[in-house]
Amino acid sequence: MNRIKQRFEVLKQQGRKALIPYVVLGDPAADVTLPVMHALVENGADILELGVPFSDPTAEGPVIQKAHERALAHGSSLRDALTLVKQFREANLTTPVILMGYANPIERLGYQHFIELALDAGIDGVLTVDLPPEEAGEFNQQLSEAGIENIFLLAPTSSDKRQKMVAEMAGGFIYYVSLKGVTGAGNLDVVSVKQHVDHIRTLTDLPVCVGFGIKDGASARAVADLSDGVVVGSVLVSKMAELAARGETSPRAFSQAVSSLVAEMRDALDN
């Protein structure tokens, strides 16, 4: 069974909610990401989302766009992401890892070749931001045959047709974007989140996790009460960017910084 499915089953049995942190590969330096991933798990992360740097990350807000720029300046790539996850698996065989990125690097490798490399690396899921369900049929089928979950985004503006299509195609969980616009923007509207999550649950038995706008323990708890888990990214990326701007270079310092944020959210979710 896919590790994402296993993790959600265990969480459901425990009555707990998933905490899914996101970081960008190679940001702010190439040697930071692996220790940060391990630190996130040690401090309560259930699933890891690894952003694959891309030159035109149109779905991201300024914070994560700059992270992509920093990572690309170090030469980080999709192949590096696959290599890094394989290294992560040397010490961790249980935590699910999702690659979140854009279609172009995958298409350049070729769907089947990418899937072969992803299986070898120990990837559990893929979220391709700019590949809508209407265009994802072939890739979705190949991922499904390989046992890799295809995660899809739904937003407040998603049409009923789009929601039904995603519900039919998606694997792992549905990622509901709690805000209109790009990542890291605006404030949470809890009433709206509840309405949309409740509606999505009428369409699918998959878990529904909510991201965008989650900045601390309180916002994580508020969203988790309405969903099966929370995705947090911009606040972690921003914290690492602050350290880098001050001249910090130690991977341990970056790990400690994000760990404290994730530990606060984990405590809020569990208590």
Backbone bond lengths (Angstrom), bond angles and torsions (degrees), N, CA, C in turn:
res aa  C-N    CA-C-N  psi(-1)  N-CA   C-N-CA  omega(-1)  CA-C   N-CA-C  phi
1 M - - - 1.462 - - 1.526 110.04 -
2 N 1.328 116.01 140.80 1.453 121.86 178.12 1.531 110.45 -57.47
3 R 1.332 116.30 141.75 1.471 120.76 -176.90 1.527 112.83 -62.16
4 I 1.338 118.15 -30.75 1.462 119.92 178.78 1.519 109.98 -64.92
5 K 1.316 116.87 -46.91 1.467 120.70 178.33 1.528 110.45 -61.12
6 Q 1.325 116.08 -44.04 1.462 119.73 179.03 1.519 111.18 -58.72
7 R 1.329 116.31 -44.67 1.457 120.10 -176.88 1.534 111.63 -63.43
8 F 1.316 116.69 -43.19 1.458 118.98 179.93 1.531 111.68 -68.00
9 E 1.312 117.09 -33.65 1.461 119.41 176.63 1.523 110.73 -63.98
10 V 1.330 116.61 -44.36 1.462 120.99 178.95 1.527 110.58 -63.92
11 L 1.314 116.89 -44.91 1.460 120.81 179.38 1.528 111.25 -60.75
12 K 1.318 116.66 -40.53 1.461 120.10 178.99 1.519 110.91 -63.74
13 Q 1.330 116.54 -42.39 1.462 120.49 178.20 1.530 111.38 -62.72
14 Q 1.324 116.18 -33.54 1.460 121.46 -178.64 1.525 112.83 -85.86
15 G 1.330 117.12 -9.13 1.449 120.37 -177.16 1.517 112.71 70.11
16 R 1.328 116.79 32.19 1.458 121.90 -176.64 1.525 110.22 -117.05
17 K 1.339 115.03 163.39 1.457 121.30 -178.79 1.533 109.88 -109.05
18 A 1.324 115.59 149.08 1.464 121.38 -177.20 1.527 111.10 -76.51
19 L 1.312 115.20 136.80 1.462 122.15 173.02 1.524 107.32 -113.42
20 I 1.345 115.96 118.01 1.460 121.90 -171.48 1.529 109.25 -123.45
21 P 1.325 118.49 93.58 1.463 120.19 177.36 1.529 112.03 -81.76
22 Y 1.341 113.66 151.54 1.462 122.39 -179.26 1.522 108.84 -121.90
23 V 1.319 116.13 131.84 1.465 121.64 170.71 1.527 108.08 -135.53
24 V 1.326 115.67 159.91 1.461 120.99 -178.77 1.523 109.41 -98.46
25 L 1.306 115.78 128.70 1.463 121.07 176.93 1.526 111.18 -53.44
26 G 1.336 116.56 128.12 1.457 120.36 174.18 1.508 115.09 80.92
27 D 1.323 117.71 8.17 1.456 120.51 178.41 1.529 109.91 -112.04
28 P 1.329 117.84 128.74 1.465 127.97 1.93 1.521 113.43 -90.23
29 A 1.349 116.98 0.20 1.464 120.39 177.67 1.521 108.33 -152.27
30 A 1.315 115.76 158.28 1.461 120.76 -173.49 1.525 113.22 -62.72
31 D 1.339 117.88 -30.77 1.459 120.16 -175.25 1.524 113.39 -90.12
32 V 1.330 117.38 5.50 1.461 121.12 -175.84 1.525 112.85 -90.13
33 T 1.328 117.51 -36.98 1.461 120.54 -166.34 1.525 113.57 -63.30
34 L 1.310 118.61 -44.43 1.468 120.17 -176.92 1.526 111.86 -62.79
35 P 1.336 120.33 -50.87 1.462 118.81 177.29 1.520 112.85 -62.51
36 V 1.326 117.77 -33.20 1.463 120.21 176.75 1.525 110.60 -64.37
37 M 1.322 117.71 -42.73 1.467 120.48 178.01 1.518 111.33 -58.17
38 H 1.319 116.66 -46.34 1.468 119.31 179.58 1.522 110.95 -64.74
39 A 1.333 117.10 -39.02 1.463 120.58 -179.82 1.529 111.23 -65.70
40 L 1.314 116.64 -38.05 1.460 120.11 178.31 1.527 110.90 -61.39
41 V 1.329 116.39 -43.30 1.462 120.36 178.48 1.531 110.88 -64.24
42 E 1.313 116.16 -43.81 1.466 120.31 -178.83 1.524 112.32 -62.48
43 N 1.332 116.44 -23.11 1.460 120.44 -177.25 1.526 113.56 -108.01
44 G 1.326 116.42 17.96 1.453 118.96 167.99 1.498 118.38 116.31
45 A 1.327 118.85 2.36 1.458 119.97 177.12 1.522 110.48 -69.03
46 D 1.322 116.07 137.05 1.465 121.00 178.65 1.516 112.41 -95.93
47 I 1.320 116.05 -35.67 1.457 123.46 -179.46 1.528 106.28 -139.77
48 L 1.325 117.07 143.46 1.462 120.65 178.82 1.523 110.22 -109.34
49 E 1.330 115.01 137.29 1.456 121.53 174.26 1.521 107.54 -112.53
50 L 1.317 115.89 119.77 1.458 121.27 -177.62 1.525 109.39 -108.43
51 G 1.327 116.16 114.66 1.451 120.42 179.61 1.522 111.28 -76.32
52 V 1.320 116.15 131.28 1.462 122.03 177.86 1.526 108.18 -95.20
53 P 1.330 118.75 117.70 1.465 121.22 -175.57 1.535 112.20 -57.44
54 F 1.329 113.73 140.53 1.464 120.06 -179.98 1.518 108.43 -143.33
55 S 1.314 116.27 148.49 1.465 121.33 -173.06 1.521 113.77 -73.31
56 D 1.322 117.29 -19.69 1.464 120.35 -178.82 1.524 109.94 -136.20
57 P 1.342 117.92 68.57 1.471 121.70 -175.59 1.525 111.53 -79.13
58 T 1.314 116.43 75.98 1.464 122.22 -169.65 1.522 114.03 -66.21
59 A 1.330 118.60 -22.20 1.462 120.40 -178.08 1.522 112.57 -85.28
60 E 1.329 116.43 -4.82 1.457 119.97 -173.85 1.526 111.92 -98.31
61 G 1.324 115.38 152.43 1.444 121.03 172.30 1.516 110.93 -81.57
62 P 1.333 117.30 179.94 1.470 121.18 -175.21 1.518 114.18 -57.33
63 V 1.331 117.79 -38.33 1.469 120.81 -176.77 1.520 110.63 -61.69
64 I 1.321 116.70 -48.88 1.464 119.69 -176.28 1.524 111.05 -79.69
65 Q 1.324 117.90 -29.47 1.466 119.22 173.55 1.527 110.55 -58.60
66 K 1.316 116.02 -43.70 1.464 119.55 179.05 1.523 111.43 -66.15
67 A 1.330 116.64 -34.00 1.461 119.70 176.06 1.520 110.95 -63.04
68 H 1.335 116.44 -41.22 1.463 120.36 176.30 1.530 110.18 -61.62
69 E 1.320 116.43 -41.41 1.464 120.10 179.66 1.526 110.82 -62.64
70 R 1.329 116.78 -45.22 1.471 119.86 179.41 1.520 110.78 -62.12
71 A 1.332 116.34 -42.69 1.460 120.00 -178.69 1.519 111.82 -65.94
72 L 1.317 116.80 -41.11 1.464 120.37 178.94 1.519 111.15 -65.82
73 A 1.329 116.33 -32.61 1.468 119.54 178.20 1.516 111.27 -63.43
74 H 1.348 116.64 -23.73 1.466 121.28 176.33 1.519 112.00 -91.62
75 G 1.344 116.18 1.43 1.458 119.73 179.12 1.511 114.88 83.27
76 S 1.344 118.34 14.61 1.466 121.10 -178.44 1.520 110.84 -65.00
77 S 1.331 115.89 142.58 1.459 120.54 -174.48 1.523 110.70 -145.76
78 L 1.328 115.42 175.67 1.464 120.83 176.50 1.520 110.92 -60.14
79 R 1.320 117.98 -42.42 1.466 120.30 178.67 1.536 110.93 -62.12
80 D 1.326 116.52 -36.40 1.462 119.72 176.81 1.522 110.82 -64.72
81 A 1.328 116.08 -37.57 1.465 119.69 178.07 1.522 110.67 -62.11
82 L 1.306 116.42 -43.81 1.460 120.78 179.14 1.531 110.91 -63.64
83 T 1.318 116.46 -41.71 1.462 120.75 177.88 1.518 111.32 -63.51
84 L 1.334 116.31 -41.51 1.457 120.69 -178.83 1.524 111.83 -64.57
85 V 1.324 116.62 -42.98 1.463 119.45 179.07 1.527 110.37 -63.84
86 K 1.310 116.60 -36.97 1.466 119.76 177.07 1.526 110.20 -62.57
87 Q 1.328 116.88 -38.33 1.469 120.29 175.94 1.529 110.73 -67.58
88 F 1.328 116.59 -40.26 1.462 120.85 177.06 1.526 110.74 -58.15
89 R 1.320 116.60 -39.02 1.465 121.20 -178.03 1.536 112.97 -68.55
90 E 1.309 117.71 -16.01 1.464 119.56 176.96 1.524 111.11 -64.59
91 A 1.336 116.34 -26.86 1.470 120.51 -179.50 1.522 112.94 -115.89
92 N 1.326 117.38 -13.72 1.464 120.34 -176.20 1.519 109.74 -140.33
93 L 1.330 115.13 110.14 1.461 120.58 -178.66 1.522 112.54 -103.38
94 T 1.327 117.84 0.80 1.460 119.86 -171.18 1.528 115.04 -114.88
95 T 1.323 118.98 -28.70 1.469 120.25 -175.96 1.530 110.55 -77.42
96 P 1.324 117.96 123.87 1.462 120.08 178.05 1.525 111.66 -64.39
97 V 1.327 116.17 143.01 1.459 122.24 177.22 1.523 108.83 -126.96
98 I 1.337 114.80 129.73 1.464 122.18 178.17 1.520 108.74 -114.08
99 L 1.316 116.81 133.19 1.460 120.78 171.10 1.520 108.35 -90.31
100 M 1.335 116.51 125.64 1.460 121.28 177.61 1.525 108.19 -115.49
101 G 1.321 115.54 121.00 1.453 118.07 -177.39 1.509 111.97 -165.81
102 Y 1.328 115.01 -153.74 1.453 122.13 -173.56 1.529 109.87 -119.63
103 A 1.313 115.37 160.23 1.462 121.16 -168.64 1.518 113.79 -69.08
104 N 1.329 117.80 -35.66 1.461 120.50 -170.36 1.527 113.92 -55.27
105 P 1.343 120.44 -49.47 1.470 119.06 179.85 1.529 113.13 -61.51
106 I 1.327 116.70 -35.11 1.466 120.09 178.72 1.525 109.83 -69.29
107 E 1.312 116.50 -43.84 1.463 120.04 -178.79 1.525 111.22 -65.20
108 R 1.331 116.80 -32.98 1.465 119.58 178.07 1.529 110.92 -66.15
109 L 1.323 116.69 -35.89 1.471 119.44 175.52 1.523 111.39 -73.00
110 G 1.326 115.75 -30.94 1.459 121.26 -171.23 1.516 108.64 96.49
111 Y 1.320 116.59 135.03 1.457 120.39 -175.04 1.527 112.36 -54.65
112 Q 1.327 115.89 -49.84 1.461 118.66 -173.68 1.523 111.64 -67.49
113 H 1.316 116.91 -40.00 1.461 119.57 179.15 1.529 110.27 -66.29
114 F 1.326 116.40 -41.21 1.460 119.60 176.70 1.528 110.64 -59.22
115 I 1.311 116.97 -44.98 1.465 120.66 -178.55 1.534 110.90 -62.90
116 E 1.322 116.64 -40.51 1.473 119.94 177.60 1.530 110.50 -60.54
117 L 1.332 116.62 -44.00 1.460 121.01 179.57 1.530 110.78 -67.73
118 A 1.334 116.83 -38.28 1.464 120.92 179.81 1.519 111.08 -65.48
119 L 1.306 117.30 -41.27 1.462 120.56 177.39 1.523 110.80 -63.07
120 D 1.312 116.25 -43.18 1.457 120.56 179.68 1.519 111.65 -63.38
121 A 1.341 116.14 -34.61 1.461 120.63 -178.38 1.518 112.91 -78.25
122 G 1.328 117.26 -24.82 1.457 120.21 -176.46 1.511 113.54 96.45
123 I 1.332 116.64 30.97 1.466 122.11 176.83 1.531 108.84 -78.64
124 D 1.341 115.91 138.13 1.463 120.49 -177.95 1.522 113.29 -105.50
125 G 1.324 117.12 -24.25 1.449 119.99 -177.78 1.514 111.25 -155.44
126 V 1.328 114.84 160.60 1.460 122.23 179.59 1.522 108.08 -133.90
127 L 1.326 115.48 134.22 1.466 121.11 173.02 1.526 106.83 -123.78
128 T 1.321 115.59 108.25 1.460 121.40 -177.89 1.521 108.14 -102.17
129 V 1.319 115.69 102.55 1.459 122.41 -167.67 1.518 113.22 -57.04
130 D 1.323 116.91 -41.15 1.466 120.47 -172.37 1.522 113.23 -104.13
131 L 1.317 116.93 21.51 1.464 120.48 176.61 1.525 108.28 -113.10
132 P 1.335 117.94 95.08 1.461 120.83 -177.03 1.521 111.26 -69.49
133 P 1.324 117.19 158.81 1.469 119.44 -177.95 1.521 112.85 -58.69
134 E 1.337 117.02 -30.38 1.464 119.95 179.84 1.524 112.34 -62.19
135 E 1.347 116.50 -23.61 1.470 120.48 -177.00 1.523 112.39 -113.36
136 A 1.321 116.85 6.07 1.470 120.13 -170.83 1.517 114.26 -103.87
137 G 1.308 117.94 8.67 1.461 120.21 -172.17 1.516 114.31 -57.21
138 E 1.321 117.39 -51.25 1.465 120.78 -177.29 1.532 111.21 -63.69
139 F 1.332 115.96 -47.91 1.461 120.47 -179.62 1.522 110.56 -63.54
140 N 1.310 116.43 -40.58 1.467 120.74 -179.75 1.519 111.34 -61.68
141 Q 1.313 115.99 -42.00 1.457 120.63 179.98 1.524 111.33 -64.47
142 Q 1.328 116.11 -43.59 1.460 119.70 -179.53 1.526 111.87 -67.07
143 L 1.318 116.73 -39.24 1.463 119.99 176.61 1.524 110.46 -62.75
144 S 1.321 116.22 -44.89 1.460 120.92 -179.57 1.519 111.37 -60.04
145 E 1.324 116.79 -43.72 1.466 120.90 179.48 1.521 111.59 -63.65
146 A 1.344 116.45 -28.63 1.464 120.92 -179.42 1.524 112.90 -87.71
147 G 1.340 116.77 -7.68 1.461 119.96 -178.99 1.520 113.74 81.54
148 I 1.340 116.78 20.05 1.463 121.69 176.56 1.524 107.93 -103.24
149 E 1.341 115.49 130.40 1.458 119.75 -177.03 1.530 110.82 -77.91
150 N 1.329 115.75 137.94 1.455 121.72 176.51 1.525 107.92 -102.87
151 I 1.328 116.46 109.93 1.454 121.94 -177.00 1.526 108.56 -90.79
152 F 1.319 116.47 135.38 1.461 121.11 178.33 1.523 110.62 -118.89
153 L 1.339 114.58 150.62 1.457 122.27 174.68 1.528 110.41 -93.02
154 L 1.321 115.84 141.76 1.455 121.80 165.99 1.519 107.82 -126.87
155 A 1.323 116.44 143.80 1.457 122.07 -176.11 1.526 109.98 -123.42
156 P 1.329 117.34 167.66 1.475 119.71 176.64 1.525 112.83 -57.07
157 T 1.326 116.71 -24.79 1.460 120.97 -177.92 1.530 113.44 -92.87
158 S 1.327 118.50 -0.78 1.467 120.59 -178.22 1.528 110.31 -64.75
159 S 1.310 115.66 132.45 1.466 120.49 179.48 1.525 110.51 -71.04
160 D 1.333 115.50 163.35 1.467 119.65 176.76 1.522 110.75 -59.49
161 K 1.336 115.99 -38.86 1.460 119.82 179.02 1.521 110.89 -62.05
162 R 1.344 116.87 -45.01 1.465 121.06 179.49 1.536 110.31 -63.66
163 Q 1.315 117.33 -42.45 1.457 120.11 -179.17 1.527 111.77 -62.69
164 K 1.306 117.00 -42.12 1.462 120.33 179.34 1.525 111.18 -66.55
165 M 1.318 116.90 -39.33 1.460 120.77 178.87 1.524 110.93 -64.53
166 V 1.326 116.55 -44.70 1.462 120.66 178.26 1.527 110.32 -62.87
167 A 1.312 116.86 -42.61 1.467 120.27 -179.86 1.522 111.92 -59.63
168 E 1.322 116.65 -33.51 1.458 121.40 -179.88 1.524 112.17 -76.99
169 M 1.333 117.12 -32.53 1.460 120.80 -172.26 1.523 113.96 -96.82
170 A 1.296 117.82 -28.98 1.464 121.67 -168.54 1.521 112.96 -68.13
171 G 1.325 114.38 154.88 1.455 122.08 172.43 1.512 109.42 -130.97
172 G 1.304 117.04 163.18 1.462 121.80 175.77 1.504 113.45 80.68
173 F 1.328 115.98 -75.65 1.460 122.67 175.01 1.519 108.52 -163.37
174 I 1.312 116.23 164.37 1.454 122.06 172.39 1.520 107.57 -94.43
175 Y 1.323 116.51 131.13 1.459 121.81 178.02 1.525 106.82 -98.97
176 Y 1.345 115.63 106.95 1.454 119.78 179.32 1.524 109.54 -93.62
177 V 1.312 115.39 124.69 1.458 122.67 178.82 1.529 107.91 -85.35
178 S 1.329 116.31 113.91 1.462 120.12 -170.13 1.514 114.24 -75.14
179 L 1.324 117.95 -12.58 1.456 122.16 -174.97 1.514 110.88 -128.58
180 K 1.309 115.86 150.14 1.460 120.19 171.01 1.526 108.23 -75.55
181 G 1.332 116.83 143.05 1.454 119.98 176.61 1.509 112.35 103.87
182 V 1.344 115.82 -149.52 1.454 121.55 -172.35 1.516 110.76 -99.92
183 T 1.325 116.62 172.41 1.452 121.66 -178.99 1.520 110.80 -62.92
184 G 1.338 114.47 147.17 1.454 120.08 173.98 1.511 114.53 79.19
185 A 1.326 118.87 11.45 1.461 120.85 -175.09 1.528 111.21 -107.58
186 G 1.325 115.74 148.28 1.456 121.96 166.07 1.513 115.99 71.76
187 N 1.332 114.13 -171.76 1.456 122.43 -178.63 1.513 109.95 -119.49
188 L 1.312 115.74 154.52 1.454 121.52 -178.03 1.522 111.46 -72.71
189 D 1.313 115.73 137.95 1.457 122.95 170.36 1.521 106.04 -111.23
190 V 1.332 116.09 96.41 1.459 121.33 -171.57 1.520 111.38 -63.65
191 V 1.322 117.23 -37.50 1.464 120.26 179.65 1.517 110.61 -62.36
192 S 1.330 116.46 -44.73 1.463 120.56 178.63 1.526 111.25 -64.32
193 V 1.333 116.46 -42.30 1.468 120.08 178.66 1.521 110.24 -58.14
194 K 1.306 117.40 -46.07 1.472 120.82 -179.27 1.522 111.34 -60.74
195 Q 1.315 117.02 -44.47 1.465 120.33 -179.55 1.525 111.32 -60.42
196 H 1.324 116.27 -45.67 1.462 119.70 -177.38 1.527 111.80 -70.85
197 V 1.331 117.11 -42.25 1.471 119.72 179.34 1.526 110.18 -63.54
198 D 1.317 116.85 -42.52 1.472 120.07 178.60 1.525 110.52 -59.86
199 H 1.327 116.56 -39.82 1.472 119.60 179.95 1.526 110.63 -68.07
200 I 1.319 117.48 -43.50 1.467 120.19 179.57 1.525 110.17 -59.78
201 R 1.310 116.74 -36.97 1.469 120.40 -179.49 1.529 112.91 -66.89
202 T 1.318 117.81 -18.97 1.466 119.54 174.65 1.519 111.28 -76.85
203 L 1.339 116.58 -13.60 1.461 121.33 -175.86 1.523 113.17 -101.91
204 T 1.326 117.99 -18.38 1.465 120.54 -172.85 1.517 111.37 -152.17
205 D 1.332 115.26 154.31 1.465 121.13 173.10 1.522 111.56 -92.92
206 L 1.340 117.75 -3.43 1.455 120.68 179.68 1.533 110.53 -67.08
207 P 1.327 117.64 150.94 1.458 119.54 171.89 1.530 110.24 -60.23
208 V 1.311 115.86 151.10 1.465 121.89 175.99 1.525 107.95 -118.06
209 C 1.327 116.22 119.76 1.465 121.65 178.55 1.525 109.08 -113.37
210 V 1.315 115.52 149.52 1.457 121.34 -172.83 1.524 110.29 -118.09
211 G 1.317 116.21 134.38 1.447 121.68 176.77 1.511 111.45 -134.08
212 F 1.331 116.65 174.74 1.457 126.75 -176.63 1.539 108.89 80.46
213 G 1.299 117.23 123.54 1.451 121.91 175.02 1.513 115.54 88.56
214 I 1.335 118.24 2.72 1.459 121.21 179.79 1.525 108.55 -93.31
215 K 1.310 116.24 116.93 1.458 121.00 -168.57 1.523 114.53 -123.24
216 D 1.339 117.13 -16.03 1.459 119.82 -175.52 1.522 109.10 -160.90
217 G 1.342 115.35 -176.35 1.446 119.67 -178.38 1.514 113.37 -61.00
218 A 1.316 117.22 -39.73 1.465 120.76 -177.43 1.523 111.78 -65.30
219 S 1.334 117.46 -46.13 1.463 119.68 -179.72 1.532 110.89 -69.43
220 A 1.332 116.54 -34.48 1.467 119.64 176.67 1.521 110.68 -63.24
221 R 1.319 116.25 -43.79 1.463 120.62 -179.12 1.529 110.56 -65.54
222 A 1.333 116.53 -43.10 1.459 120.46 -178.85 1.522 111.31 -59.13
223 V 1.328 116.85 -41.27 1.459 121.20 -179.66 1.532 111.18 -75.42
224 A 1.323 116.86 -39.54 1.468 120.49 -178.91 1.522 111.50 -62.91
225 D 1.321 117.71 -30.85 1.462 120.60 177.91 1.519 111.85 -63.76
226 L 1.339 116.87 -19.09 1.459 121.69 -176.12 1.519 113.04 -107.66
227 S 1.331 117.66 -6.32 1.460 121.38 -169.86 1.520 110.39 -142.62
228 D 1.331 115.41 -171.58 1.463 120.60 179.01 1.519 112.61 -98.79
229 G 1.330 116.69 -4.67 1.452 119.04 179.73 1.509 111.49 174.67
230 V 1.330 114.89 170.28 1.465 120.74 -178.73 1.522 109.81 -127.29
231 V 1.321 115.12 145.52 1.463 122.60 175.42 1.523 107.22 -112.41
232 V 1.318 116.86 127.73 1.463 120.40 -178.46 1.516 109.33 -127.72
233 G 1.341 115.97 129.22 1.453 118.99 -176.40 1.516 114.82 -137.07
234 S 1.322 117.11 -59.65 1.469 120.68 -170.64 1.517 113.03 -57.75
235 V 1.333 117.45 -39.35 1.465 119.23 -177.92 1.525 111.21 -66.90
236 L 1.329 117.46 -33.65 1.466 120.71 177.58 1.523 110.75 -71.64
237 V 1.321 115.83 -45.67 1.465 120.70 179.47 1.524 110.15 -62.25
238 S 1.335 116.11 -40.28 1.460 120.79 179.84 1.526 111.64 -63.90
239 K 1.319 116.36 -41.34 1.469 120.31 179.34 1.527 110.74 -61.93
240 M 1.324 117.08 -43.06 1.460 119.28 178.80 1.521 111.53 -67.70
241 A 1.329 116.86 -35.32 1.460 120.26 177.64 1.526 110.87 -64.30
242 E 1.331 116.94 -39.14 1.471 120.89 177.84 1.527 110.77 -60.75
243 L 1.327 115.94 -44.80 1.461 119.66 179.22 1.526 111.33 -63.25
244 A 1.328 115.91 -43.86 1.463 119.88 -179.75 1.526 110.97 -62.59
245 A 1.337 116.68 -38.46 1.465 120.66 -179.71 1.523 111.32 -65.72
246 R 1.337 116.44 -25.30 1.464 120.27 178.10 1.523 111.95 -87.40
247 G 1.321 116.07 2.05 1.455 119.87 177.09 1.511 115.12 93.76
248 E 1.330 117.22 8.35 1.462 120.14 179.61 1.528 110.00 -69.70
249 T 1.319 116.49 138.49 1.470 121.22 179.30 1.521 113.01 -129.64
250 S 1.310 118.21 -9.21 1.458 121.52 -175.35 1.528 111.70 -75.22
251 P 1.330 118.97 121.91 1.459 120.33 175.32 1.523 112.27 -55.53
252 R 1.323 117.07 -33.63 1.466 120.30 -179.95 1.525 110.87 -63.63
253 A 1.318 117.71 -38.85 1.464 121.07 179.86 1.526 110.89 -64.32
254 F 1.318 116.75 -43.06 1.460 119.95 178.46 1.530 110.61 -65.48
255 S 1.317 116.22 -40.00 1.460 120.66 179.30 1.520 111.06 -62.45
256 Q 1.318 116.59 -43.56 1.455 120.42 -179.87 1.521 111.45 -65.50
257 A 1.326 116.64 -38.06 1.464 120.47 -178.12 1.525 112.00 -64.30
258 V 1.330 116.87 -47.64 1.462 118.79 -179.26 1.521 110.85 -73.85
259 S 1.328 116.82 -30.66 1.459 120.44 -179.61 1.513 111.48 -62.31
260 S 1.332 117.34 -39.90 1.460 119.98 -178.67 1.523 110.94 -65.03
261 L 1.328 116.89 -38.30 1.467 120.48 178.00 1.523 111.45 -66.58
262 V 1.330 115.88 -44.89 1.462 120.22 -178.80 1.525 110.82 -68.31
263 A 1.310 117.58 -38.79 1.462 120.90 178.53 1.527 110.89 -62.03
264 E 1.343 116.90 -38.97 1.466 120.64 176.98 1.526 110.65 -62.13
265 M 1.340 116.14 -43.00 1.466 119.81 180.00 1.522 111.31 -68.24
266 R 1.332 116.19 -40.20 1.463 119.53 177.94 1.530 111.32 -60.33
267 D 1.317 115.30 -43.32 1.468 119.94 178.81 1.526 110.67 -62.83
268 A 1.337 116.28 -41.36 1.460 120.01 179.67 1.525 111.35 -65.28
269 L 1.317 117.12 -39.30 1.467 120.51 -179.79 1.524 112.01 -68.29
270 D 1.313 116.49 -35.37 1.464 120.79 -174.49 1.525 113.18 -89.04
271 N 1.316 116.46 -13.47 1.470 118.86 -176.55 1.525 111.81 -125.84
